[in-house]
Amino acid sequence: MPTLTNIEAVTRTLQEEMRRDPNIFITGEDVGVRGGVFRATKGLIEEFGEKRVVDSPLSELSIIAIGIGAAIYGLHPVCEIQFADYIAPAFNQIVNEAARFRYRSNGAYPCPMVIRTPYGGGIGGGLYHSQSIEAYYSHVPGLYVVAPATPYDIAGMLRYAFQVQDPVLFLEHKKAYRMIKGDVPDDYYTIPFSKADVKRQGTDLTVIAYGLMLHLALEAAQRVAADGISVEVVDPRTLNPLDKDTILSSVKKTGKALIVHEDNFTLGLGAEIAALIAGEAFEFLDAPVMRLAGPDIPAVPFSQPMQDYFMPNADKIEAAIRKLARY
């Protein structure tokens, strides 16, 4: 069972799936000869050739539009958007076309495609290389939005992404690419969408977090355990559709919930999860549902001190856990 980083899990899984299915191809800016700006597709053009690993023009709209055309005619494209910050020019193609094709054609034209993109801050990338975009796209029926945070989950969910008949927005946290390592079995396995995972068992309160924030929440949970505070950490993994049963089951057990994400606070994914808990687990709550998120400013600043101010971290999560535990 090899130990891989997150980005190595992406590369290996793409390689395995392309060997398995000749209809899979990759397109995006610099994905070929360069192997992607983060090297996620490194070595693939050498094995599969330039007809299956296609360097695209600098046009996100066309990357997705070409993927849609290929998908509805039987191919399975993997469209890489180099940074999530630059996905906006393709918004119309993703939301009004890809996500609606199967619905508007009464099932005649499924649109199976994977849209991979690195998201999130913490790398000194500034305004246009640090954004979290999940809330925009999680609002859209017909579009799966997933954010696996470990090598094991990345491999299982990326394999599963090739089995569904709708577009998948596959979010990869760029700071976690080489920071996080884990064992990935050589045996083939998949992780179905809409299946959350309890990453740590606990009894006093529930923390719900995904992406980089999951790992920081686990660190904070380990710290407070020394003082007898037992924290359960739930990783949604799939952001649309959410696994409501696992989230509600955990909150009903612990009676308290803290939701952590680095996206802006207002109308972030935490608001939807909080509404779910308030609506369907209210009588089990021993405290108000808490949220910890990025502030409502336009983007992550480039300045290191200001970036630190914007980003939730283990210290901030620990403080929020202690506050909720005292309630």
N, C-alpha and C positions, 0 to 999 in steps of 0.2 A: 504494500500500500504506500505509494509515494506521497511525500509531503510537498505541497505546491503552494505558491503564493496565489492570491486572487487572480492576478493577470495570467499566470501560467495555467490556471484552470480554464480561463477563457480560451487561450490559444490551443491547448490540448483538446478541449471539447470541440471547438470549431474544426480542428484537423480530423478528429475521429468522425464527426458527422459528415464532413465532406467526403471522406473515404467511403462512408456507408451509403450516401445518397448523391448521385452525380447531378441531380437537379439543384443542389445547393451551390450558390455562388455568392461572393462578397463584393460589394462596391462601396466606395467612399474615398475621401481625400487622403492620398498618400498611403492607402492600405496595401499597395502592391510592393514595389521595390523597397520603399522605406520601411514597410511593415507596420505602418500606423505611427502616429506621434507618440504613443505610449508603448509601441512595439507589440500590440495585442495580436497582430496578424503576421508577426515576424516568421519568415520561412515558408509561408503558405504559397506564395507565388512560385517559389522554386519547385514545390511539389505538384501544384495543380495548374500552373500556367496562367497567362494573362487573360484568358477567356473566362476563368472562374475566380480570379482575384483582380478586380478591375479598378484601376486608378481613375477616379471621376474628376470632372471639372470642379472648380470651386463654386459649387451651387447646390445647397442643401435641398432646395425645391426639386431640382432635377434628380438628385440621388433618390429621393423618396418616390417621385413620379415614375422613374424607370423601374424601381422596385415593384410598384403597384402593377404596372403593365406586365412585368415578368410573372408576378404572382398569380394574376388572374388567368394566365395562359399556361400554368402548369409548372413553372419553376419555383424555387424557394429562395428568395433573395435574403441576404444579410446586409442591411444598409447601415453603414457606420456614419454617425454624425460625430465629427472629430471632438467637439466639446458640446455639451448640452446647451450652453449659452447660445449656440448658433443654430439651434433647431427651429427658431421662430420663422424663418422664411419658408419652412416646410409645413407650417401649422395647418394651412388649408388642405394640403395633400393628405396629411395624417388624419385630421379630424373630419373633413367633409368628404373625403374620398375613401381612404383605406379603411377607416373604422365603420363606414356605412355600406361598403360594397356588398357584403353578403346579405345584409338586411334589405337594401333597396332592390336587390335582384331576386328576392325570395329564395335565397340559398343557391341560386344558379351559379354565382360567381363568388366563391370564397376568396379571401385575400390573405393567404398565409405568408407572412414576412416577419422578419426580426429586425427591429431598429435598435441597434446598440449605440449607447452613448455614455461617456464618462461625465459624472456630475459631481457637485459638491465642492466645498472650500477646504481651507486649511493648508494649501500648498503655496501661498503667496501669489496666487494667480490674478488677484484683483477683480475688477468688476466683470470682465468678460470671459473669465476662465474659472469661475467659482460658483456658478448659480445652481440652485436646486429647483427643478422644474416639475416635480411630481404632481403637485396640486392641480396645475393646469390640465394635465392629461388624465388624471384619475377621475375627472368629472365626465369623461367621454365614454358612453356605452359603446361596446363593440371593439374597444381597445384594451388589451391586457397591459397593465403596468406592474412591473416586478422590479424588486431591488434586493437581490440576494447579497449577503454580506460576508459569506465564508466560501472558501474554495469548494467545499462539499456541496453547498447549496447552489453555487454558480454552475457547477457541472450538471447537477441533477435538473435544475430549472432551465438551463440552456438546451439540454437535450429535449426536455418536454416542450419547449417553445417550437421545436420543429414538428411537433405532433398536432398542434392546434391549427384551426382553419381561419383564424383571425389574426390581425397584426398584433405584435408584441413589442412594447417599448421596454427594452432591457437596460435598466439603469445600473451603472457600475461606478462605485465611488472611487474617484481617482486617487485620493490619499490612501485608501485601503489597498490599492493595487499591489504594492510590494510590502506594505506594513503587516498585512494579515497572512498567516500561513496555516495550513491544516492538511490533514490526511484526506486523500481522495482515492477510493477503491478503484482498482483496475476493472472490476466487474461493472457491466453496464447497469445503470439504475436511472430512474427519473424521479423528480419531485413535482407532483401535480400542482398547478396554480391554485390559489385560494386555500392553501394549507399553511397556517402559521406554525411556528415552532417555539416551544417553551425552552429557551436556552439555559435557564436556571430556575430551579424549583425554589419556592418560598411561600411564606404564610402570612406575613404582616402587610405587604402591599405589592402591587403589580406595577412594573415599569414596562411600557410599550415603546419600543424603539426599533429603528431599522437603519441599514447602511452603516456609516461610520459611528453614528450615535449608539448603535447596538453595542459596539465594543467598549465605548466609553461608559455606557450604562452598566455593563458587566463589571468593569473596573470599579465603578462607584459602589455597586452592590457588594463586591468583595470587601471593600473598605469598611462599610457600615456593619458587615457581619461580625466584625470584631467587637462591636458594641451590642450584639444581640438582636440586630434588626435584620429580619429575614425577608429578602426581596426576591420576588419572582420576576423574571425578565422574559417578555414575550416578543419575538421577532415576527412581524406580520409576513415578511418576505414578499407576498403579493399585496400590492397596494390597491389594485382594482382588478377583481372584486376582493374585498377584505374577507378574511375568515372570521366571521362574527362569532361563531360558536366557541372557538378557542379563546378569543379575547374576553367574551362574557363569562365563560367558565372560570377563567383566572380571576377576574375581578370579583365574581360572586364568592370565590374562595377566600380572597384576601380582604375584601371590603374597601380597598383604597386603590386609586389609579393615578399614575403619573405618565403623561405621554411626552416623549422627547423627539424633536426633529430640528434640523438646522435651517430649514426653510423659514421664511417669515412667519411670525406668530399669527397674524390675522388671516383667517380663511385658509390656513394651512391644513395638512391632512389631519393634524391633531384635533381640529375643530370637528371633523366628521366622526372621528373615533370617540371624542368626548360626547357628542350627541347620541351616538349609538349606546354608550354606557348609560347615560342619563335616561334614555328612553326605554331601555330594556333591562337595566340592572339597578334601577334607582333604589329599590327597597333593600338591596344588599349593601349599599354604600354606607360607610362610617365617616366619610369626609367628602368635601367637594372634589370633583375631578380636577386635577392640576395639569397644566401644560408648561413645558419649558421649550423654548424655540428661539430662533434668531429674531432680532428686533425688526420693527417695520421701517427699514431703510431700504433704498433701491437695490443695493447689492453689497457683496462682501468687499470691504475696502482693501486696497493694496498694502497700506501701512500695517506693519506687523502688530503694533499695539492695538490698532483699530480692528484688525482681523481677529485678534484674540477677544476683543470686546464683543464682536458679532457672534463668534462661534460658541455654541455650548461646549463645555468640556467636562471632564470627570469631576472637577471641583464643584462646578455649578450643579451638576446632577446630584452629587453627594449632598449638597446643601438643600436641594429640593426634596430629596428623599428624607432627610432628617426632619425637615419642616412638616412633611406629610405624615411621617411616623408619629410626631408629637401631637397631631390634631386629635 
